[in-house]
Amino acid sequence: MFRSGISRRSPIFLGPVRSTAFHRIAAKLIDGVLVVAVFFIGRALWAPLGPLAAAFYAAIQDSLAEGQSIGKKIIGLRVLDDGTGISCDAASSAMRNLPLVIAFLFATVPVIWVFVFLMVIPFMVLEVYLVVALETGVRLGDIMANTLVVEHFEVHPDDAAIPPL
């Protein structure tokens, strides 16, 4: 699907290859299941806690552990700031996931949740379409937050050591 050459939106990032659409969608599905689980567990404990906890987790999920949500950690992806190449921070993560955050905040408000749900579904379809169709693999959330999702490789100190002469 993607060419093996390095073609980035930003010249600062020259690291691992960008992620495939399949990996991004798989990671997002895992994260979606976790956000829904947080929602229902929170609601079981205290009704207002469900949407608040789910919205909070959805907002910060991509800023955890070197720009890796739990789904991205499992799949082996990482979110980077496209301008600097450093891991995604909480503000960028919230911007990337803003539609999901809004959806969970209004998930329990009578009547309004139907309209929010009807707005989120087409937005999610558009996001998946952009990830699959565009060569860069960016979605609207990536453009809004100026982020890039790439494969994550662990570099161990022994691997990075320069051999003696």
N, C-alpha and C positions, 0 to 999 in steps of 0.2 A: 504494500500500500504506500509506504514512504520510501523514498530513495535513501541509499545508505550514506550519501555525502552529507556534510554539515551545511545546512542552510538554515540559519537562525534569523529571527526578526531583529536581533540586536547583535552587534559585533563583540560585545563584552563577554558573551557566553560562548565558550569554546569547549565545553565539557562533554558529558555523555549525550547520546542521541535522544531526540525527543520521543515521547511515548507514542504508541500506536493507539488508534481509535478503540480497538477492542480492549486494551488494557485500561484506558481511561474510563470506558463505560463500565467495565467490571468493577473497578475501584469505586466508582460513583454508586453503583448498585449496593456494594457492601456498606458504604457510608450511609446510603439511604436507609438500609435496614437498621443500622445502628441508631440513626436519628429517630426513626419511628419507634424503636425499642425504648429509647430515652423518653420519648413522648408518652408512651403508655405506662411505663414504670413510674414516671413523675405524676401522671394523672391518678394512678392507683394510690400513691402516697398522699397527694393533696391536689385537688383538681387544677388550680392555677399553676402548679409547679410543672405539669406536663408540657404545655406550650412554651413556657419560659425556658425550661431546661433544654428542650429540643431546639429552640431558636438560638440559644446561647451556644450549644454544642455545634450546630450547623454553622454558626458564624465563625467560630475559632478553629474548626476541625483541621483546616489546611495549614495552620500555623504551629501545630504540634510537632514535636520531634523532627527537627530539621526540615520543616515544610512538608511533613507527611501526616495525613489523616490516617486513621487505622486502616481504611480500605487501600490507600496508596502504599502504606507500609507493607501490607500483605501482598499486593501486586508488584511492588518494587518501583514505585514512582515517587516523584518529589516535585513540589511547587516552588519555583524560584521567581524572584523579582526580575523582570526582563531587563531592567536598566542596570542593575548592579550585579546580578548573578548570585545574590545571597538568598537564604531561605525566606519564604513567605512569612510576613508578620501578621499579627492579629487583625490589623486594619485592612490589609489587602485580602486576607481570608474572608472577612466580613463582606467586603465589596464583591468578591468573586461569587459568594453564595447568597447575595442579597435577596433574590426571589424566593429561595428556600426559607430564609429567615422570616420573611414577610408571611409566607404561607403558614408556617408553624405558629407565628404570633396570632394570626387570625383563625386558626384551625377550630377553635371552640366557640367563636362568636356566632350566635344564631344568625342565620340568613347570609351574613357576610362571607362565611366560609365557602359557600357555594360559588360565589362570584370569584373569590380568590383562587379556588380550585380550578375553575374554568379558565382563569388567566394563566395559572402556572403550567397547566398541561401543554398548551401550545408553545409556551416559552421553553419548556424542557425539550419538546420535539425539535424546536429550532436549534437549541444548544447541541443536541445529538447530531443533527444534520450538519452543523458547522464543523464539529469535530471530525466527522467522517468525510465531508466534502472538501474542506480546505486543505491545501498542501501543508500549511503551517500547523493545522490541527488545533487552532485556538477557538475558543468559544467566546460569547459575549462577556461572560464573567472575567475571562483572561484579559480581554481588551479593556474593560472598565478598571481592573486592578493592575494592569500592566504586568501580568504574570505569564509564566511559561511552565508547562508540565513536561518533565523529562524523566528518563529512566534514572534510577538511583543506584549507584555502585558504591559499595563499601570499600574504602581505601585503607588498608592496614599499614601501620608504620613499617613493617618488614617489607611489604611490597613496594613502598615508595622510597626505600633506602637506595642510595647510590652505591653501586658496588665499588670496593676499593680498587685502586690502580695496581 
